[in-house]
Amino acid sequence: MLIDIMERMIYMMASKMILNPSKIWGLMVNKGLSWKSLAVAAGISTRITYKVSHGQAIYPITAKKIADTLGVRVTDLAASGVMVD
């Protein structure tokens, strides 16, 4: 419940956020995904996966698509304490 509230706050407060590429890479390896196959599975562009892999900011709704594809919460992927206005 608390994590759900935290996720909602992220969506409302952050216009963009940075995900932890290492965490994502680890989950991708476990699922046998490449950056390109993650993009296809999440319904996002490879440009977005490039941004994520290089620690650049993306929109929270896009982060949710990635998290859903990897079977985790957005808060599990967020770079520690990093939010961008």
PyMOL commands that set and color helices and strands:
alter all, ss='L'
color gray80, all
select helices_A, chain A and resi 2-13+21-31+35-42+46-53+60-70+74-77
alter helices_A, ss='H'
color red, helices_A
select strands_A, chain A and resi 16-19+78-84
alter strands_A, ss='S'
color yellow, strands_A
deselect
rebuild
show_as cartoon
